[in-house]
Amino acid sequence: MGGKCPHRKVKKRRLSHKTARRGKFLVKADDAVYDELVKLADAGKDADTTQLPVDEDLPGMGQFYCLHCDRYFASESVKEEHYRSKRHKKRIKQMSGPAPHTQLDAELAAGMGMPDNGLKLMSM
């Protein structure tokens, strides 16, 4: 008899799914990143030239940071490789377009925000 375990592929798929989901919650929301980009643009600063504080807990002492993707990198070469990746280019295109939806937009769409009853015609 023998052979490979029939459930082997299922277990691998389950583990890879967990790692993909874990990374999703570590990044900032799109609207927070967009707000930071707008602040830098209003101040006339470039995202690459801003000096970052040294933090021992972050990869690369917190010096190699991609503002668009909200990621820290271990070295300058890894950061440059990331800049050439498809994921980064898609993120730049997404952030350069219209402003992403915020929590307030979601609440207004669900009818949970401030009511819009129109103009007051008469005051009593």
N, C-alpha and C positions, 0 to 999 in steps of 0.2 A: 504494500500500500504506500504509505509515505507521501512525499510531495510537499508542496507549499501549502500553507494555511489559506483557506479560501477567504478569510476575513482580513487578510493582511492589507489589501488595498484600502479597505474601508477605514481601518485604523489610521493609516497614513493621511487620508483625506481629512479625517476628523482633527488630527493634530495640526495640519497645515491651515485649516480653517480658523483654529483658535489663535494662531500667531497673526493671521491677517486681521482678525477682529481686534486684537489687543492694540495694534498700532493705530487703529482708527480713533481711539479715545485719547491718545496722547497729544494730538495736534490741536491747535486752536481752531475755533470755528472760522468759516470764511469771512463773516462780517467783522470779526475782531482783527484779522489780518488786513482786510481792506481798509479799516479805519486807521491802522498804523501806517499803511502806505499813503493814505491821503494826508495824514499829519506830516510825514516826511516830505511829500510833494509841496505842501503849503509852506513849509519852512525852507524849501529850496535846497534840501539836502539829498544826497544820493544814498541808497540803501547799502552800498558796498563800502562807502568811506566812513560810516559812523563807527566810532571806537566802542568796543564792547568791554564790559567789566570782566575781570578774570574770575572764573568760578571753577573750583576744583572738581565739583560733582558732575560737570557737563563734559562731553567728549571734546577733546582738543582745548581744554581749559576755557571753553565757551567763546573762543576767538573766531571760529569758522562757522558762520550762521547764514542760512538762507531765509530771508524775510518772507518771501513769497510762499515757501513751503513750510515754514516754521520748523526747521530742522537744524541741528548742530552736527558738525562733522569733525572727524579726528584730525584731519590735516587739510592743507590748502589743495593738494592734488585730488583728494576725494571730493572736495567741494567743487572744484573745476569739472571733474567728471560728472558730478550731479547736474551742473549747469548745462551740460550737453545732452542730458537724458530727455527722453520723451515726456516723462512725468513732470519735470520742471517746466518744459516748454508749454505743456497744456495748462499748467497752473498759472503761468505768466499771462497766457491768453485769457484765462478765466478771470484773473484779477484786473486786467486792463479793460474789460468790458463793463457792462452796467453793474451797479452796486448789488451785491448779493442780498438775499432776503434776510431780515432780522427777526427777532422774537416778536417785536411789536407788529410787524407785517403779518405774522402768523396769527397773532391774537385778533387783529382786526378782521382777517379773512374768516376766522372761526366765529366772529360775532361776540368776542369776549372783551374787545377794547372799548374805548370811549364811544358812546352813541353819537351819531351824527343826525341830529334832528332838524338841521337846516337853520336858517336865520330866524331870530326872534322878530316877529312882526309887531307885536304890541307888548309893552311892559306895564304891569299893573301894580 
